[in-house]
Amino acid sequence: MEMTSKQQLSTWIWYPGDFEIWLGNRFNNRRTERGAMFPPFWKQDSHWATVVFCKTVDLQKSETITIAAEGDYNFMLDGKLQFGMPSSFTIPAGKHQLYFKVYHLSSPPSLFVQGGTIHSDKSWSVTYEDKIWIDENGKAHGSGVYIPAACWNFNQISTPPSQYQLLREEHQPISETKKGNGILYDFGRETFGYLKFKGLKGSGFIYIYYGESEEEALDKEHCETLDRLDCCGITTTYGTSKAFRYVYVETEVKYDHLSMDYEYAPHDDKHSGTFRCNDEMVNAIWETAAYTMDLTTREFFLDGIKRDRWIWSGDAIQSYLMNYYLHFDKECVKRTIRQLRGKNPVTAHINTIMDYSFYWFKSILDYYLYTGDIEFIRELYPRMKTLMDYCLSRTNAEGMAEGQADDWIFVDWVDFPMHKRGTLCFEQILFCKALEVMSKCASLLHDYCHYPEQKELYLADTKQYEQLASHLRDQLKAAFWNGEEHAFMHAIEDGKINDMITKFPNMFAILYDMVCDSEKPYILNRVLLNDEIGQITTPYMRFYELEALCMMGLQTKVLCEIKDYWGGMLREGATTFWEKYVPSEKGTRHLSMYGRPYGKSLCHAWGASPIYLIGKYYLGISPTMAGYEEYIVKPTLGGMEWMEGSVPTPFGMIRLKMNREQVSVYSDGGKGLLIINEKEIPIPSQQEITIDYD
């Protein structure tokens, strides 16, 4: 339905973060294991049941407003309670305060107000009865920190937030084969959605066995997901949402046709990243990575579409970065970050994993760099502080992060013996980066803030977190650096150094600039390029390993690694990228994980990292100031004959073409700098430049 200009001005509003928490609870609790629901094992918060919205208006003439709410509500005008729950009300001329209190348990209390000049939007004040308000000048009043009312794109009175859902389109199987007592359907590649049986005749059950592989779908006793549908007296029925390529169906009920409703998050192809080159294997890898991202970008960025279907912070931070080079979906990034953080008080690490809390901090500064959205930092900063307070409360006597009994220290899935107890060097590097992020965000808010008292608080935070980060940086270098090995050691256990060398802390030391430039080549050669060091077998940590190599200028080697590792999955028949890949494993061994024959996710978000690596280190496009106000283009062929591609930004697209003789760049905006053969050439806005180089 086409919106009128009046409708476009009004939008549904709610308490910040509540929509994401409510939607995330629905999202995270959809996981099933063989027909049984399987909720997440971490704390799940709820939205506030009662929320108050307030707006001061000054009208030249009287105005009638239309009112709608999700929940029961009352309305006060200038402190006077009005009768019932009016769906419309006439506000007299003059200055007035509008005050709505909304109560709703099943979804976040939300409000829609529409008049000639009065419109519900993010300028409204909101509280969950903590008595914190903001005046018309933007100054907070009360005992806490004010966050403005939240909104998104629910701009119709008839489409409140609780009706949010992804889009669907019907897809058909490419083949069906009689197998035993049933039929095996193949949909051609990994997909996600709802099976749809049409023309049902009779009554009885339909037994459905889903598989990311043919073997899984046909293994009725061990497949990870299944459905049993009761078809009593209906002509069309749907299964629950599932991930699959193959479906095995057994039933005595007759039906005319089986298809699926593919469920997806929409994106704008005109504002999406692209890539092509002379190497068809690299092209296939990029396209498969993009499809993997499309499947795992849903209401939120999730890990894998078959098994967990949960929102994990370590997975999500990589999805954000890949997203900035593919679809630049800011809203999905913000939804995911908000949902992961939840509410106060903090009683556990995000996802119960210490490293995942540290990644969460970094994701916020990454978001600001790519988008320039300072308001998001302003919104989240109070929750950043309380989470950091929690992290600091769990440090040891030396001020280092150390796992407690209720923490999960993840790092990575590894195929070699590696203790995760004691004080891990890897965790200190992530912790130090999180403290640096806190200092930087406080500094940004200090520069952004107009109130002297608040500026002083931000300045004090900037100094405090900077001092903590500097101290921890010195501590970890003194405690873990081995000058003879030119590498960081693994951990301190029971007061003694565990001198095992792993790639994890050493590659993050390069990524997060925890060592001086003169030490990085030693780490590169003695650790990252050393085959005697335990090898990484998950795309999760290969993301960081290959980024560190790219930062050291090894794009030609990295391209070979990408073709070998991700190309290896394609040669095994992958249509999306996997949770883990060990090239030495053959046949059905590729399908197993966690002690289950089909436990491995064959469509996992962290498998899509070639999108980010190619966009940032081959096309060479990255922001140097927030929101691409300034950016660099530093392209590298890395063994390719030619390449062309585009990267989305807040102002439009940056497009690049390059072969061994020329490079051409076009940008829709921003202030860019092309760096080629150590030369720096300014990139004009909306004008293509072509440079010959040797």
C-alpha positions in Angstrom: 0.0 0.0 0.0 1.4 3.4 -0.9 1.9 5.7 2.0 0.6 9.3 2.1 3.0 12.0 3.3 1.1 12.1 6.6 1.6 8.4 7.2 5.3 8.6 6.4 5.8 11.1 9.3 4.4 8.8 11.9 5.9 5.5 13.0 5.5 2.9 15.8 7.7 3.6 18.8 8.8 1.5 21.8 11.4 1.3 24.5 14.9 0.9 23.0 16.1 -2.6 22.7 12.8 -4.2 23.7 11.8 -5.1 20.1 15.1 -6.8 19.6 14.9 -8.7 22.9 11.3 -9.9 22.2 12.1 -10.8 18.6 15.3 -12.5 19.7 13.5 -14.7 22.2 11.1 -15.9 19.4 14.1 -16.4 17.1 16.4 -18.2 19.6 13.7 -20.6 20.8 12.9 -21.9 17.3 15.7 -24.5 17.5 14.6 -28.1 17.6 16.5 -31.4 17.9 14.6 -34.3 16.4 11.2 -32.7 17.1 11.9 -31.4 20.6 12.3 -27.7 21.3 15.8 -26.7 22.3 16.1 -23.3 24.0 19.4 -21.4 24.4 21.4 -22.2 27.6 22.0 -18.5 28.5 19.9 -16.0 30.3 17.0 -14.6 28.2 15.7 -11.2 29.1 12.2 -9.9 28.5 10.8 -6.6 27.3 9.4 -4.1 29.9 5.7 -4.8 30.4 4.8 -1.2 31.1 6.3 1.7 29.2 5.5 5.4 29.3 5.8 7.8 26.3 5.8 11.5 26.6 5.8 14.4 24.1 5.5 18.2 24.6 3.8 20.0 21.7 3.0 23.6 20.9 0.0 24.0 18.5 -1.0 27.0 16.6 -4.5 25.6 16.3 -6.4 22.6 17.7 -5.5 19.2 16.2 -7.1 15.7 16.2 -4.8 12.8 16.6 -5.3 9.1 15.8 -4.0 6.8 18.5 -3.1 3.1 18.4 -1.1 0.9 20.7 0.1 -2.7 21.2 -1.4 -3.2 24.6 -3.8 -1.6 27.0 -3.1 2.1 27.5 -4.2 5.3 29.2 -3.7 8.9 28.0 -3.0 12.0 30.1 -3.2 15.5 28.7 -1.3 18.0 30.8 -1.5 15.7 33.8 -5.2 14.9 33.5 -6.2 11.3 32.9 -8.7 10.9 30.0 -11.5 8.4 29.9 -10.9 4.9 28.5 -8.5 4.1 25.6 -9.4 6.8 23.0 -8.6 5.9 19.4 -8.7 9.6 18.6 -8.5 12.9 20.6 -8.6 16.6 19.8 -5.7 18.5 21.3 -6.5 22.3 21.8 -4.2 25.0 20.6 -1.3 25.9 22.8 1.5 24.1 24.6 0.6 20.7 26.0 2.2 17.5 27.4 1.0 14.2 25.9 1.5 11.2 28.2 0.8 7.6 27.2 1.3 4.6 29.5 1.1 1.3 27.6 1.0 -2.2 29.2 1.6 -5.4 27.1 3.0 -8.8 28.1 3.1 -10.8 24.8 5.1 -8.2 22.8 6.8 -4.8 23.5 4.4 -2.0 24.5 4.4 0.3 21.4 2.6 3.4 20.3 1.4 5.0 17.1 0.2 8.6 17.1 -0.8 10.5 13.9 -2.0 14.0 13.5 -1.5 17.1 11.4 1.7 18.1 13.1 1.9 15.5 16.0 3.6 12.3 15.0 5.1 9.5 17.0 8.8 9.2 16.2 12.2 9.0 18.0 11.8 12.5 19.3 9.4 11.2 21.9 10.6 10.6 25.5 10.3 7.1 26.9 10.7 5.4 30.3 10.0 2.0 31.8 8.9 3.8 35.0 12.5 4.5 36.1 11.5 8.2 36.0 14.2 9.2 33.6 13.1 11.9 31.0 14.6 14.3 28.6 13.5 17.8 28.1 12.8 19.6 24.7 16.5 20.8 24.8 17.8 17.2 24.8 19.0 17.2 28.5 18.3 14.2 30.6 16.5 14.5 34.0 16.5 11.7 36.5 18.8 9.2 38.2 20.0 7.4 35.0 20.9 8.0 31.4 18.2 8.7 28.9 17.8 6.8 25.6 15.3 8.2 23.0 12.2 6.2 22.0 13.1 3.6 19.4 11.6 3.1 16.0 12.4 1.4 12.7 10.3 1.2 9.5 6.9 0.3 10.9 5.3 3.3 9.4 1.7 2.1 8.9 -0.8 2.0 11.7 -1.9 -1.4 10.5 1.6 -2.9 10.7 2.7 -2.8 14.3 6.1 -4.3 15.4 4.7 -7.6 16.5 3.7 -8.4 12.9 7.3 -8.3 11.6 8.3 -11.2 9.4 10.6 -12.1 6.6 9.5 -12.5 3.0 8.7 -15.8 1.3 8.6 -17.1 -2.2 7.7 -20.5 -3.5 10.5 -22.8 -4.8 10.2 -26.2 -6.4 12.4 -29.3 -6.0 14.6 -30.2 -8.9 14.0 -33.9 -8.6 12.1 -36.6 -6.6 13.2 -40.2 -6.3 11.4 -43.2 -4.8 13.4 -44.5 -1.9 12.1 -47.4 0.3 8.7 -46.4 1.6 9.0 -42.8 0.7 10.2 -40.1 -1.7 13.4 -38.2 -1.6 13.2 -34.6 -2.8 16.2 -32.6 -3.9 15.9 -28.8 -3.9 19.3 -28.4 -5.7 21.2 -26.5 -3.0 21.0 -25.6 0.6 17.9 -23.6 1.4 15.7 -22.4 4.3 12.0 -22.3 4.7 8.7 -24.2 5.0 7.7 -27.3 3.2 4.2 -27.0 1.6 2.0 -30.0 0.8 -0.8 -29.2 -1.6 -3.9 -31.2 -2.5 -3.9 -33.4 0.6 -6.5 -36.2 0.6 -7.5 -38.2 3.6 -6.2 -38.2 7.2 -3.0 -39.3 8.9 0.5 -38.3 9.5 3.3 -37.1 7.2 6.8 -38.0 8.4 9.5 -35.6 7.1 13.2 -36.1 7.5 15.4 -33.1 6.6 19.0 -33.2 5.4 21.8 -30.9 4.4 23.0 -34.0 2.6 21.3 -36.9 1.0 22.7 -39.2 3.6 21.2 -37.2 6.5 17.8 -37.0 4.9 17.7 -40.8 4.4 18.9 -41.6 7.9 15.7 -41.5 9.9 17.3 -42.4 13.2 20.1 -39.8 13.1 19.0 -36.8 11.0 19.2 -33.6 13.0 15.7 -32.3 12.2 12.4 -33.8 11.4 8.7 -33.0 11.4 5.5 -35.0 11.9 2.4 -33.4 10.5 -1.1 -34.4 11.3 -3.2 -33.9 8.2 -6.7 -34.5 9.6 -9.2 -33.0 7.1 -7.0 -30.3 5.6 -6.0 -29.8 2.0 -2.7 -27.8 2.5 -0.2 -28.0 5.3 3.2 -26.5 6.1 6.1 -27.9 8.0 8.0 -25.8 10.5 10.9 -23.6 9.2 13.9 -25.8 8.5 17.3 -25.8 6.7 17.8 -28.5 4.1 18.7 -29.4 0.6 17.1 -32.9 0.7 13.8 -33.9 2.2 12.7 -37.5 2.7 8.9 -38.0 3.1 7.0 -41.1 4.2 3.2 -41.1 4.5 0.1 -42.9 3.5 -1.7 -39.6 3.0 -2.1 -38.7 -0.7 -1.0 -35.3 -1.9 -0.7 -33.7 -5.3 2.4 -31.7 -5.0 5.3 -30.7 -2.6 7.1 -27.4 -2.8 8.6 -25.0 -0.3 8.2 -21.4 0.8 11.7 -20.0 0.8 12.1 -17.5 3.6 14.5 -14.6 3.2 15.5 -11.1 4.3 15.2 -8.7 1.5 18.1 -6.6 0.2 18.7 -4.1 -2.5 20.7 -5.6 -5.3 21.6 -2.1 -6.6 23.3 -1.3 -3.3 25.0 -4.7 -2.8 28.6 -5.6 -3.2 29.8 -7.5 -6.3 33.0 -9.3 -7.5 34.3 -11.0 -10.6 37.7 -12.0 -11.8 39.4 -14.2 -14.4 39.6 -17.2 -12.0 36.3 -19.1 -12.1 37.1 -20.9 -8.8 37.4 -17.5 -7.0 34.2 -16.4 -8.6 32.4 -19.5 -7.4 33.8 -19.0 -3.9 32.6 -15.4 -3.7 29.2 -16.3 -5.0 28.8 -19.2 -2.6 30.0 -17.0 0.3 27.4 -14.4 -0.7 24.6 -17.0 -0.8 25.8 -18.4 2.6 25.5 -14.8 4.0 22.0 -14.4 2.5 20.8 -17.6 4.2 22.3 -16.7 7.6 21.1 -13.1 7.5 17.6 -13.3 8.8 15.8 -11.3 11.5 19.3 -11.3 13.0 22.7 -12.6 12.0 22.7 -16.2 13.1 25.4 -18.9 13.2 24.1 -21.8 11.1 20.6 -22.4 9.7 20.2 -26.1 10.5 21.4 -26.8 14.0 21.8 -23.9 16.5 19.9 -21.1 14.7 21.0 -18.9 17.6 22.6 -15.5 17.8 26.3 -15.9 18.9 28.5 -12.8 19.4 31.7 -14.4 18.0 29.9 -15.5 14.8 28.0 -12.2 14.5 31.0 -9.9 14.6 32.3 -11.7 11.4 28.8 -11.4 9.9 28.8 -7.7 10.5 32.1 -7.2 8.7 31.1 -9.4 5.7 27.8 -7.6 5.6 29.5 -4.2 5.2 31.0 -5.6 2.0 27.9 -7.3 0.7 24.5 -5.7 1.6 25.4 -3.0 4.2 22.3 -3.9 6.2 22.8 -1.4 9.1 19.5 -2.4 10.8 20.3 -6.1 11.1 23.7 -5.2 12.6 22.0 -2.9 15.2 19.3 -5.5 16.0 21.8 -8.2 16.6 24.1 -6.1 18.8 21.2 -5.0 20.9 19.7 -8.4 21.2 23.1 -9.9 22.3 23.5 -7.4 25.0 20.1 -7.6 26.6 19.3 -5.8 29.8 20.9 -5.0 33.1 21.9 -6.3 35.5 24.8 -8.3 33.9 25.1 -11.7 35.5 27.0 -13.6 32.8 29.2 -13.0 29.7 27.4 -12.8 26.4 26.4 -16.3 25.4 28.3 -17.3 28.6 31.6 -16.9 26.7 34.2 -14.5 27.9 35.8 -13.9 24.4 32.3 -13.2 23.0 31.8 -10.3 25.4 35.1 -8.8 24.2 34.0 -9.2 20.6 30.8 -7.5 21.4 32.6 -4.3 22.4 34.7 -4.3 19.2 31.6 -4.8 17.0 30.3 -1.4 18.1 33.4 0.6 17.1 33.5 -1.4 13.8 29.9 -0.4 13.2 30.7 3.3 13.8 33.7 3.2 11.4 31.6 1.8 8.6 28.5 3.8 9.2 29.4 7.0 11.1 26.3 6.5 13.3 27.3 8.2 16.6 23.8 7.9 17.9 24.1 4.2 18.1 27.2 4.5 20.4 25.3 7.1 22.5 22.4 4.6 22.9 24.5 1.7 23.8 27.2 3.4 25.9 25.4 2.9 29.3 25.1 -0.8 28.6 28.7 -0.9 27.4 29.8 0.5 30.8 27.8 -2.0 32.8 29.1 -5.0 30.8 32.7 -3.7 31.1 32.1 -3.3 34.9 31.2 -6.9 35.0 34.3 -7.9 33.0 36.5 -5.9 35.3 34.9 -7.4 38.4 36.1 -10.8 37.2 39.8 -10.1 36.7 42.6 -11.6 38.8 45.1 -9.9 41.1 47.1 -8.8 38.1 44.1 -7.2 36.4 43.9 -9.9 33.7 40.7 -11.7 32.5 40.6 -15.2 33.8 37.8 -17.7 33.3 35.5 -18.4 36.3 33.6 -21.5 37.0 30.5 -20.3 35.2 32.4 -19.0 32.1 33.0 -20.8 28.8 36.4 -20.0 27.3 35.9 -20.9 23.7 38.7 -19.5 21.5 38.0 -22.1 18.7 37.3 -25.7 18.0 40.8 -27.3 17.7 42.1 -30.7 16.6 45.2 -30.6 18.8 45.5 -30.6 22.6 45.1 -27.1 24.0 44.2 -26.3 27.6 41.8 -23.4 28.1 42.3 -23.0 31.8 44.3 -20.4 33.7 45.1 -17.0 32.2 45.1 -17.2 28.4 47.1 -14.7 26.4 44.5 -14.8 23.7 41.9 -13.5 26.1 44.1 -10.7 27.4 44.6 -9.4 23.9 40.8 -9.4 23.3 40.2 -7.8 26.7 42.8 -5.1 25.9 41.1 -4.3 22.6 37.7 -4.1 24.4 39.2 -1.5 26.9 40.6 0.5 24.0 37.2 0.5 22.4 35.6 1.8 25.6 38.2 4.6 25.7 37.6 5.5 22.0 33.8 5.5 22.4 34.0 7.7 25.5 36.2 10.1 23.6 33.8 10.2 20.6 30.9 10.9 22.9 32.9 13.6 24.7 33.4 15.4 21.4 29.7 14.9 20.4 28.2 16.0 23.7 27.1 19.6 24.3 26.7 19.5 28.1 29.7 20.3 30.3 28.8 18.0 33.1 28.3 15.0 30.8 31.5 15.9 28.8 33.5 15.7 32.1 32.1 12.2 32.7 33.0 11.1 29.2 36.5 12.6 29.6 37.0 10.7 32.9 35.9 7.5 31.2 38.3 8.1 28.3 41.2 8.4 30.7 40.2 5.5 32.9 39.8 3.0 30.1 42.9 4.2 28.3 44.9 3.7 31.5 43.5 0.2 32.0 44.2 -0.8 28.4 47.8 0.6 28.6 48.4 -1.3 31.9 47.0 -4.5 30.5 49.1 -4.2 27.3 52.2 -3.9 29.4 51.2 -6.8 31.6 50.5 -9.2 28.7 53.8 -8.4 27.0 55.7 -8.9 30.2 53.9 -12.1 31.1 53.5 -13.9 27.8 56.1 -12.6 25.3 59.1 -14.9 24.7 61.9 -12.8 23.3 63.8 -15.8 22.1 60.9 -17.3 20.2 59.6 -13.9 19.2 56.1 -15.1 20.0 53.4 -15.0 22.7 53.1 -18.0 24.8 49.7 -19.7 25.4 48.8 -19.3 29.1 49.7 -19.0 32.7 48.5 -22.0 34.7 48.9 -22.3 38.4 51.4 -19.4 38.4 53.6 -21.0 35.7 53.9 -20.2 32.1 52.5 -22.7 29.6 55.0 -22.2 26.8 52.8 -23.8 24.2 52.7 -21.6 21.1 49.4 -21.3 19.2 48.4 -19.1 16.3 45.5 -17.5 18.2 47.2 -14.9 20.4 49.9 -14.2 17.9 47.7 -13.5 14.9 45.5 -11.3 17.1 48.6 -9.4 18.2 49.1 -8.5 14.6 45.4 -7.7 13.9 45.1 -5.5 17.0 48.5 -3.9 16.8 49.7 -5.3 20.1 53.3 -5.6 19.0 55.7 -3.1 17.2 56.2 -3.4 13.4 59.7 -4.9 13.8 58.3 -7.9 15.7 55.5 -8.7 13.3 57.7 -10.4 10.7 59.0 -12.7 13.4 55.5 -13.7 14.4 54.6 -14.2 10.7 57.5 -16.5 10.0 57.9 -18.4 13.3 54.2 -18.9 14.0 51.7 -18.1 11.3 53.7 -19.7 8.5 55.1 -22.5 10.7 53.5 -25.8 9.7 54.7 -27.3 13.1 52.3 -25.0 14.9 48.8 -26.5 15.4 46.7 -25.8 12.3 43.4 -24.0 12.2 40.5 -26.1 10.7 37.5 -23.8 11.2 36.5 -20.9 8.8 35.9 -19.0 12.1 39.6 -18.6 12.9 40.8 -18.8 9.3 39.0 -15.5 8.9 41.5 -13.9 11.4 44.5 -15.9 10.3 44.1 -14.9 6.6 43.4 -11.3 7.5 46.6 -11.2 9.5 48.5 -12.5 6.5 46.8 -9.9 4.2 47.9 -7.2 6.6 51.4 -8.5 6.2 51.1 -8.2 2.4 50.7 -11.9 1.6 47.6 -11.6 -0.7 49.0 -14.0 -3.3 49.5 -16.7 -0.7 46.1 -16.0 0.9 44.4 -16.3 -2.5 45.9 -19.7 -2.9 44.7 -20.6 0.6 41.2 -19.4 -0.2 41.1 -21.5 -3.4 42.5 -24.5 -1.5 40.3 -24.3 1.6 37.0 -22.9 0.4 37.5 -24.4 -3.0 38.0 -27.7 -1.3 34.5 -27.5 0.2 33.1 -26.7 -3.3 35.0 -29.8 -4.7 33.2 -31.8 -2.0 29.9 -30.7 -3.4 29.2 -27.7 -1.0 26.5 -25.3 -2.1 27.1 -23.2 1.0 30.1 -23.0 3.3 30.6 -25.1 6.4 31.2 -24.8 10.1 34.4 -26.7 9.8 36.5 -28.2 7.0 39.3 -30.7 7.4 40.7 -31.5 3.9 42.0 -34.9 5.0 38.5 -36.1 5.9 36.6 -37.8 3.1 33.1 -38.9 2.3 30.5 -38.8 5.1 33.2 -37.8 7.7 32.7 -34.3 6.4 29.2 -34.4 7.8 29.9 -35.3 11.4 30.7 -33.1 14.4 30.1 -33.1 18.2 30.0 -36.9 18.2 26.9 -36.9 15.9 27.0 -38.2 12.3 25.3 -35.1 10.9 26.1 -32.6 13.7 28.1 -30.3 11.4 26.5 -27.2 10.0 26.9 -27.1 6.2 25.7 -23.5 6.1 27.5 -21.4 8.7 27.9 -17.7 8.7 31.6 -17.7 9.6 32.2 -19.7 6.4 31.5 -16.7 4.3 34.7 -14.7 5.1 36.0 -14.5 1.5 33.5 -11.7 1.0 35.3 -9.5 3.6 38.8 -10.6 2.6 38.3 -9.9 -1.1 36.5 -6.6 -0.5 39.0 -5.2 2.0 42.3 -6.7 0.8 41.9 -7.3 -2.9 39.5 -4.6 -4.0 41.3 -2.9 -1.2 38.4 -0.7 -0.1 38.1 0.4 3.5 37.0 3.5 5.5 39.6 5.6 7.2 37.1 8.0 8.8 33.7 7.1 10.1 31.0 6.5 7.5 33.5 6.5 4.6 33.8 10.3 5.0 37.4 9.4 4.0 38.5 6.1 2.6 41.3 4.3 0.8 41.3 2.1 -2.2 44.5 -0.1 -2.2 43.8 -2.8 -4.7 45.9 -6.0 -5.1 45.5 -8.6 -7.7 47.2 -11.3 -5.6 47.8 -13.5 -8.6 44.6 -12.7 -10.6 44.9 -11.4 -14.1 42.0 -9.0 -13.7 39.2 -8.3 -11.2 36.2 -6.0 -10.9 33.8 -5.3 -8.1 31.9 -2.9 -6.0 31.5 -2.1 -2.3 28.4 -0.5 -0.6 28.9 2.6 1.6 26.5 5.0 3.3 26.7 7.3 0.3 26.3 4.7 -2.4 28.9 2.5 -4.2 32.6 2.4 -4.8 33.4 0.5 -8.0 36.8 -0.8 -9.1 38.2 -2.5 -12.2 41.8 -3.6 -12.4 44.1 -5.6 -14.6 47.9 -5.8 -14.8 48.2 -2.5 -16.6 45.3 -0.3 -15.4 43.1 0.4 -12.5 39.8 2.4 -12.6 37.8 3.6 -9.7 34.4 5.3 -9.5 32.8 6.5 -6.2 29.3 7.9 -5.5 30.7 10.1 -2.7 33.2 10.6 0.1 36.8 11.7 0.0 38.9 8.8 -1.4 42.6 8.0 -2.0 43.8 5.5 -4.5 47.0 3.9 -3.4 48.9 2.0 -6.1 52.6 1.2 -6.3 53.1 3.5 -3.3 51.5 6.4 -5.2 48.5 8.3 -3.7 45.9 9.6 -6.2 42.8 11.5 -5.0 39.5 9.9 -6.1 37.0 12.5 -7.2 33.3 12.0 -6.3 31.0 10.8 -9.1 33.8 10.7 -11.7 35.7 7.7 -12.9 39.5 7.8 -12.8 41.8 5.4 -14.7 45.5 5.0 -13.8 48.2 3.2 -15.8 50.8 1.6 -13.6 53.8 -0.7 -14.1 
